[in-house]
Amino acid sequence: MASVGKRVRRAVDNGGEWHRLVADVEDLVKKVAHVDDVDIAEIRSKVEDTLAEAKASAAAGIAAVRGQAEDASEATDEYVHENPWAAIGIAAAVGIIIGFVAGRR
């Protein structure tokens, strides 16, 4: 479960960079759209195809992470409903640890 959280945080951290990269590439493609050179047209076509594949891959990755997060959420909800006292004990222990650590600073 911890790896899902790390991947979600990493995806959120990198999300801004990803959007900036996509926007920059799209801007570049638009700027060379009027150029009639055959080589540039081929490169532009390749870049557009690669960008479309990257967007699809990113969307699939986001969907996979979202699915794993939903599964983790459902498992947690089920555990708490089946073991309410254990969940309360765990929450209390975490609260005590956080209070202890915060109190030492």
HUBEL-V554731 format. One record per residue. N is the residue number from 0. SS is DSSP state (alpha for helix, beta for strand, coil for the rest). NEAR is the number of other C-alpha atoms within 10 Angstrom. D_FIRST is the distance of its C-alpha to the first C-alpha in whole Angstrom. Layout:
n: <N | N>
ss: <SS | SS>
near: <NEAR | NEAR>
d_first: <D_FIRST | D_FIRST>
//
This chain:
n: <0 | 1 | 2 | 3 | 4 | 5 | 6 | 7 | 8 | 9 | 10 | 11 | 12 | 13 | 14 | 15 | 16 | 17 | 18 | 19 | 20 | 21 | 22 | 23 | 24 | 25 | 26 | 27 | 28 | 29 | 30 | 31 | 32 | 33 | 34 | 35 | 36 | 37 | 38 | 39 | 40 | 41 | 42 | 43 | 44 | 45 | 46 | 47 | 48 | 49 | 50 | 51 | 52 | 53 | 54 | 55 | 56 | 57 | 58 | 59 | 60 | 61 | 62 | 63 | 64 | 65 | 66 | 67 | 68 | 69 | 70 | 71 | 72 | 73 | 74 | 75 | 76 | 77 | 78 | 79 | 80 | 81 | 82 | 83 | 84 | 85 | 86 | 87 | 88 | 89 | 90 | 91 | 92 | 93 | 94 | 95 | 96 | 97 | 98 | 99 | 100 | 101 | 102 | 103 | 104>
ss: <coil | alpha | alpha | alpha | alpha | alpha | alpha | alpha | alpha | alpha | alpha | alpha | alpha | alpha | alpha | alpha | alpha | alpha | alpha | alpha | alpha | alpha | alpha | alpha | alpha | alpha | alpha | alpha | alpha | alpha | alpha | coil | coil | coil | coil | coil | coil | alpha | alpha | alpha | alpha | alpha | alpha | alpha | alpha | alpha | alpha | alpha | alpha | alpha | alpha | alpha | alpha | alpha | alpha | alpha | alpha | alpha | alpha | alpha | alpha | alpha | alpha | alpha | alpha | alpha | alpha | alpha | alpha | alpha | alpha | alpha | alpha | alpha | alpha | alpha | alpha | alpha | alpha | alpha | alpha | alpha | coil | alpha | alpha | alpha | alpha | alpha | alpha | alpha | alpha | alpha | alpha | alpha | alpha | alpha | alpha | alpha | alpha | alpha | alpha | alpha | alpha | alpha | coil>
near: <10 | 8 | 8 | 14 | 14 | 11 | 13 | 17 | 12 | 11 | 17 | 12 | 11 | 12 | 13 | 11 | 12 | 15 | 11 | 12 | 12 | 16 | 12 | 12 | 15 | 14 | 12 | 13 | 18 | 12 | 10 | 13 | 14 | 9 | 11 | 9 | 10 | 9 | 10 | 14 | 16 | 11 | 12 | 17 | 14 | 12 | 16 | 15 | 12 | 12 | 15 | 13 | 12 | 13 | 14 | 12 | 12 | 15 | 12 | 12 | 13 | 15 | 12 | 12 | 17 | 14 | 12 | 16 | 16 | 12 | 13 | 16 | 13 | 12 | 12 | 13 | 12 | 12 | 13 | 14 | 11 | 11 | 11 | 12 | 11 | 12 | 15 | 12 | 11 | 12 | 12 | 12 | 12 | 12 | 12 | 12 | 12 | 11 | 11 | 11 | 10 | 9 | 8 | 6 | 5>
d_first: <0 | 4 | 5 | 5 | 7 | 9 | 10 | 11 | 13 | 15 | 16 | 17 | 19 | 20 | 21 | 24 | 25 | 25 | 27 | 30 | 30 | 30 | 33 | 35 | 35 | 36 | 38 | 40 | 40 | 42 | 44 | 45 | 46 | 49 | 50 | 52 | 51 | 50 | 48 | 46 | 46 | 44 | 42 | 41 | 41 | 38 | 36 | 36 | 35 | 32 | 31 | 31 | 29 | 26 | 26 | 25 | 23 | 21 | 21 | 20 | 17 | 16 | 16 | 14 | 11 | 13 | 12 | 9 | 8 | 11 | 10 | 7 | 10 | 12 | 10 | 10 | 14 | 15 | 14 | 16 | 19 | 19 | 19 | 20 | 21 | 18 | 17 | 20 | 20 | 16 | 17 | 21 | 19 | 17 | 20 | 23 | 21 | 21 | 24 | 25 | 24 | 25 | 29 | 29 | 29>
//
